[in-house]
Amino acid sequence: MSPKFAEFLLCKVLGWTRTEPLIPEKKSVVLAVPHTSIWDFAIGYLYYRSLGGHLKVMIKKEAFVFPPVGWFLRSVGGFPIDRKNSGELVRSLIEEMNACEGEFHLVICPEGTRKPVRKWKMGYHTIATQTGLPLYLSHWDFKTKTVGRGQRFELSSDARGDTDRIQQIYEEMHLTGLHPENYITH
C-alpha cells in the first residue's frame, strides 16, 4: 500500500490524526498500547505506512492457519509466533534483528492479549537490551482518534522496574482503547 493511500484511509476516511513522525533509527523495538482490539493492528499499520515506514508485527500463529489470511498478514508485516515457547521466540527474534541489514521496527503489545491484564510481559525488554536497539512507546487513542510513535524510553537493567515506569507513563496519557474495559495500566 502506498503511503498516500494509507494516509487517505487513516486521516480522511477514518478521521485519525498523526502526532509524531517516523522513528528516526533504522531499527527499533516499539511498544503498542493499548491493545484491546484487532483494529489496533489496522490503525498502527495505516499510521506507519502513511509516513512511508514498514513495521514487523508479532501475531499468534493460529491467525495464519487459513492461507489467504496468512498471506495478507505477512504482506503487511505480520509474522507468526508460538506463544507457548517464549524463550525460543525471544532468542530467534534477537538473531533475526541482529542479522537484518535493512529497516526493522518490531512492534510488540506488552499486554500480550486483548483481554485486561495487570502485569505486562517483559520480552520486549530482553529483545531491546540484547540488541541494543531503542525502545519507543507508541500509542493510539480511540476517544481522540490520535496515533503516534511516542517517546523514546531509555531502558535500565531492571525489566520489572522499567515496565512499571512504562505502564505509569501510559496511564498518565489517559488512552482509550476501542474496548476500554480491556485496558488496565496498573
C-alpha positions as CSV (number, residue, x, y, z in Angstrom):
1,M,0.0,0.0,0.0
2,S,1.3,3.4,-0.9
3,P,1.9,6.0,1.8
4,K,-0.5,8.4,0.2
5,F,-3.3,5.8,0.1
6,A,-2.6,4.8,3.7
7,E,-2.7,8.5,4.7
8,F,-6.0,8.9,2.9
9,L,-7.6,5.9,4.6
10,L,-6.2,6.8,8.1
11,C,-6.8,10.5,8.1
12,K,-9.6,11.2,5.6
13,V,-11.7,8.1,5.7
14,L,-11.2,7.1,9.3
15,G,-10.6,10.6,10.8
16,W,-7.4,9.9,12.7
17,T,-4.6,12.4,13.4
18,R,-0.9,11.5,13.5
19,T,1.0,13.0,16.3
20,E,4.7,12.2,15.5
21,P,6.9,11.5,12.5
22,L,8.6,8.2,11.8
23,I,11.2,6.7,14.2
24,P,14.5,8.1,13.0
25,E,16.6,5.0,13.7
26,K,16.8,2.2,11.1
27,K,15.9,-0.5,13.8
28,S,13.9,-0.3,17.0
29,V,11.5,-2.0,19.3
30,V,8.1,-0.4,19.5
31,L,5.5,-1.0,22.2
32,A,2.0,-0.6,21.0
33,V,-0.6,0.3,23.6
34,P,-3.5,-0.1,24.4
35,H,-4.2,-3.4,22.8
36,T,-7.9,-4.1,23.1
37,S,-9.0,-4.9,19.5
38,I,-7.8,-6.4,16.2
39,W,-8.4,-2.8,14.9
40,D,-5.3,-1.7,16.8
41,F,-3.2,-3.5,14.1
42,A,-5.0,-1.7,11.3
43,I,-4.6,1.7,12.8
44,G,-0.9,1.1,13.6
45,Y,-0.3,-0.3,10.2
46,L,-2.0,2.7,8.4
47,Y,-0.2,5.2,10.6
48,Y,3.3,3.8,9.9
49,R,2.6,3.2,6.2
50,S,1.2,6.8,5.8
51,L,4.6,8.0,6.9
52,G,6.4,5.7,4.5
53,G,7.6,3.2,7.1
54,H,7.3,-0.6,7.4
55,L,6.7,-2.5,10.6
56,K,7.2,-6.1,11.8
57,V,4.4,-7.3,14.0
58,M,4.3,-10.5,16.0
59,I,0.9,-12.2,15.6
60,K,-0.2,-15.5,17.2
61,K,0.5,-18.4,14.8
62,E,-3.1,-19.5,15.0
63,A,-4.1,-16.4,12.9
64,F,-2.1,-17.8,10.0
65,V,-3.8,-21.1,9.6
66,F,-6.2,-20.0,6.8
67,P,-3.9,-19.4,3.8
68,P,-5.5,-16.1,2.5
69,V,-5.4,-14.6,6.0
70,G,-1.8,-15.8,6.5
71,W,-0.7,-14.3,3.1
72,F,-2.4,-11.0,3.9
73,L,-0.8,-10.8,7.4
74,R,2.6,-11.5,6.1
75,S,2.2,-8.8,3.3
76,V,1.5,-6.1,5.9
77,G,4.5,-7.1,8.2
78,G,3.0,-9.7,10.4
79,F,4.9,-12.9,11.3
80,P,3.6,-15.9,13.2
81,I,4.8,-16.6,16.7
82,D,4.4,-19.6,19.0
83,R,3.3,-18.0,22.3
84,K,3.9,-21.3,24.1
85,N,7.7,-21.2,23.7
86,S,8.5,-17.6,24.6
87,G,12.2,-18.2,25.4
88,E,12.9,-19.6,21.9
89,L,10.8,-16.8,20.4
90,V,12.9,-14.1,22.0
91,R,16.2,-15.8,21.0
92,S,15.1,-16.1,17.4
93,L,13.9,-12.5,17.2
94,I,17.2,-11.2,18.6
95,E,19.1,-13.3,16.0
96,E,16.8,-12.1,13.2
97,M,17.0,-8.4,14.2
98,N,20.8,-8.5,14.5
99,A,21.2,-10.2,11.1
100,C,18.9,-7.8,9.3
101,E,20.7,-5.2,7.3
102,G,17.6,-3.1,6.4
103,E,14.9,-1.4,8.3
104,F,13.4,-3.5,11.2
105,H,10.9,-1.9,13.6
106,L,9.5,-4.6,15.7
107,V,6.1,-3.9,17.2
108,I,5.2,-5.6,20.5
109,C,2.0,-5.4,22.5
110,P,3.3,-5.8,26.1
111,E,-0.2,-6.8,27.3
112,G,0.2,-10.0,25.3
113,T,-3.6,-10.2,24.7
114,R,-6.6,-8.1,24.0
115,K,-8.1,-9.1,27.4
116,P,-7.4,-7.0,30.5
117,V,-4.1,-7.7,32.3
118,R,-2.3,-6.0,35.2
119,K,1.2,-7.3,34.6
120,W,2.7,-6.8,31.2
121,K,5.0,-9.2,29.5
122,M,8.7,-8.2,29.5
123,G,10.1,-10.0,26.4
124,Y,10.4,-6.6,24.8
125,H,12.9,-5.6,27.4
126,T,15.1,-8.6,26.7
127,I,14.9,-8.0,22.9
128,A,15.7,-4.3,23.2
129,T,18.6,-4.6,25.7
130,Q,20.2,-7.6,24.0
131,T,20.1,-6.0,20.5
132,G,21.0,-2.5,21.9
133,L,18.0,-1.0,20.0
134,P,16.0,2.0,21.1
135,L,12.5,1.5,22.6
136,Y,9.6,3.7,21.6
137,L,6.2,3.9,23.4
138,S,3.7,4.1,20.5
139,H,0.1,4.7,21.2
140,W,-3.4,5.2,19.8
141,D,-6.4,6.7,21.4
142,F,-9.8,5.7,20.1
143,K,-11.5,8.5,22.0
144,T,-9.5,11.4,20.4
145,K,-8.5,9.4,17.3
146,T,-4.9,10.2,17.6
147,V,-2.0,7.8,16.9
148,G,1.8,8.3,17.3
149,R,5.1,6.6,17.6
150,G,5.5,8.0,21.1
151,Q,8.6,8.9,23.1
152,R,11.9,7.1,23.2
153,F,12.3,5.3,26.6
154,E,15.8,4.6,28.0
155,L,15.9,1.1,29.5
156,S,17.9,0.1,32.6
157,S,18.9,-3.4,33.7
158,D,15.7,-3.7,35.8
159,A,13.0,-5.1,33.5
160,R,10.2,-5.1,36.1
161,G,11.0,-1.6,37.2
162,D,11.2,-0.3,33.6
163,T,7.9,-2.0,32.8
164,D,6.2,-0.4,35.9
165,R,7.5,3.0,34.8
166,I,6.3,2.5,31.2
167,Q,2.9,1.5,32.5
168,Q,2.8,4.7,34.6
169,I,3.7,6.8,31.5
170,Y,0.9,5.2,29.5
171,E,-1.5,5.6,32.5
172,E,-0.8,9.3,32.6
173,M,-1.6,9.6,28.9
174,H,-5.3,8.6,29.6
175,L,-5.6,6.5,26.5
176,T,-8.8,4.8,25.4
177,G,-8.8,1.5,23.6
178,L,-11.6,0.5,21.2
179,H,-12.8,-1.7,24.1
180,P,-11.9,0.5,27.2
181,E,-12.8,-2.2,29.7
182,N,-9.9,-4.3,28.4
183,Y,-7.2,-1.7,29.1
184,I,-5.7,-1.7,32.6
185,T,-2.3,0.0,33.2
186,H,-1.9,-0.7,37.0
